[in-house]
Amino acid sequence: MFDMSEKEAEELKDIKKEDIIDWYHTYLRQTSPKCRRLAIRVWGCNTDWKEADVQVASRQVIEDLSGFKNSSEFYPGLC
C-alpha cells in the first residue's frame, strides 16, 4: 500500500483533541477500569533466543520516569 500515509492523514483529519483526551482517560489513566498497560521487549541483532525466553519472567515497573531516565546507563545522551 504505497498510499498508506495519505490514507492515515485522511483518517486523522476527523480526530479531535477531545477524542485523544477521552481515549487517554479510558485506557491509560490508572484509575480507569479499562486501563491497559504497554509492554515493550527489545532484542539486539545478536540475541540468543534461548536466553531471551528465560529473561521474559523478569520485569521492571517504572514508577518515576524522570528518575529512571536520570539513572539509566542506556543512551545517557538521549535521556
C-alpha positions in Angstrom: 0.0 0.0 0.0 2.0 2.9 -1.3 -0.6 5.4 -0.4 -0.8 4.5 3.3 0.5 7.9 4.5 -2.3 9.7 2.6 -4.9 7.3 3.9 -3.7 7.8 7.5 -3.6 11.5 7.1 -7.2 11.5 5.8 -8.4 9.4 8.8 -6.6 11.7 11.3 -8.4 14.8 10.0 -11.5 13.6 11.8 -9.9 13.1 15.2 -10.3 15.9 17.7 -8.3 16.8 20.8 -11.3 15.7 22.9 -11.1 12.2 21.3 -7.5 11.8 22.3 -8.2 13.0 25.9 -11.2 10.7 26.2 -9.1 7.8 24.9 -6.3 8.6 27.4 -8.8 8.7 30.3 -10.3 5.4 29.3 -7.3 3.3 28.5 -4.2 4.9 30.1 -5.3 6.5 33.4 -4.7 4.1 36.2 -8.0 4.8 37.9 -9.9 3.7 34.8 -11.4 0.2 35.0 -10.4 -0.2 31.3 -6.8 0.8 32.0 -4.3 -1.0 29.8 -0.5 -1.4 30.1 2.1 -1.4 27.4 4.9 -3.9 27.5 7.9 -3.5 25.2 10.6 -6.1 24.6 13.7 -5.2 22.7 16.4 -7.6 21.5 19.6 -6.8 19.7 20.7 -8.4 16.5 23.0 -10.9 18.3 20.3 -12.1 20.8 20.5 -15.7 21.9 16.7 -16.6 21.8 17.1 -19.4 24.4 18.5 -16.8 26.8 15.8 -14.2 25.8 13.0 -16.7 26.6 14.4 -17.2 30.1 14.5 -13.5 30.8 10.8 -12.9 30.0 10.0 -13.8 33.6 11.9 -10.7 34.8 10.3 -7.3 34.6 10.8 -3.8 35.8 7.9 -1.5 36.6 8.9 2.1 36.2 7.1 4.4 38.6 9.2 7.5 38.3 10.0 8.1 34.6 12.3 11.1 35.2 14.2 9.2 37.9 14.6 6.2 35.6 15.9 8.3 32.8 18.4 10.1 35.0 19.7 6.8 36.5 19.7 4.9 33.2 23.1 3.7 31.8 21.5 3.2 28.4 21.8 6.0 26.0 22.6 8.7 28.6 22.9 11.4 25.9 19.2 10.9 25.0 17.8 11.0 28.5 
